[in-house]
């Protein structure tokens, strides 16, 4: 293993919060598919505060969590247990039991 100070890839991985490792291997095309499926061509309205749009943040009980659309969970079955909400123009993937943000899709 190469120490982070010698590897840009390892350095970037070291800066990911623990919650972020859940979807570390999710590709840009998969992230885009989730965003398109949730938001489509419309601009998001409502959702949660922009300040909560960080991995590891626990969302308040007042934040509405919605199930991911079927087209996403059919293509990516590991997404089934997660819920989403929006914050500004971002899609937040949330672990419902803890209400922790596990993925932010800009």
N, C-alpha and C positions, 0 to 999 in steps of 0.2 A: 504494500500500500504506500502511495506517495503522500507525504505530508502536505497539508493544504497550502503551506507557504510556497511550495514548488509546483502546485497544480491548480490552475484556475478552476477546473471542474470540481475538484475536491473542496476548494475554498468556497465556491458557490453553494455546494451541497451542505457545507458546515453552517451556512447562514440561514438555512431553511429551518423554521420552527418544527418541532416534533410532529405537530398536526399536519404539516405540509408534506411529510413523507408519504402520506396515504395516496396522493395522486402525483407524486414526483415523476412518474413515467408516462403521464397522460400527455399525448402529443398535441401540437397546436391545432391540427385538424379536428381532433376530438373536442378540444376546448371550444373551438369555433362552432362545432355542431351543437354543443350544449347551449351556447349563447344564442345561436339562431333559433333553436327549438323553443327556448324560453322567451326570448324577446322578439324574434322575427325581425321585421323592418321597423317596428315601432320603438319609440323612446320610452323607457321605463317611467312609471309614475308610482309614487308611494314607496313601499319597501322600508328599509331600515336606514338609520343615520349613516352618512358617508364615513363618519369616524369609526364605525364598527366594521369597516371593510378591510380587516386584517386577519390573517390566519391565526387561529388560537383564541380570538376574542369570543367571549360568551355573550350571545345575544340575549336581550331582555325577553321576558315572557310575552311582552306586547308585540314583538316582531312576528309577523305572520309567515309561517313556513308552509310552503306548498310542495306537493310531490312532483318529481320530475316527469315530464311528458313521456308517454309510452314509447315514442320513437327513440328516445335516449336510452331508456332502460332495456329496450330490445337489442340495441346495438352494443350497449355496455352494461351487462347484467350486474356488475359490481356496484352500480350506482343506485340500485333499487332501495336500499335502506336510507339513503340520504334525502334531504329536503333542500329547497332553495328559497331564497328571497333576493331582492335587489337592493342595491345601495347606489343611488345615482345611476350611472351607466354601467355598473358592475353587477355581475351575477355572483352571489355567494352560495356556495354549497355548504350545508350545515349538517352536522351529526345530531339527529333529533333528541337523543337521550340526554346529551350534555348541552345542546344548543350551541356548540362550539363551531366556529367557521373553520372548515378544513380545506377550502379551495376558493380563491378569488379569481374570477375570469373578467378581465378588463374589457 
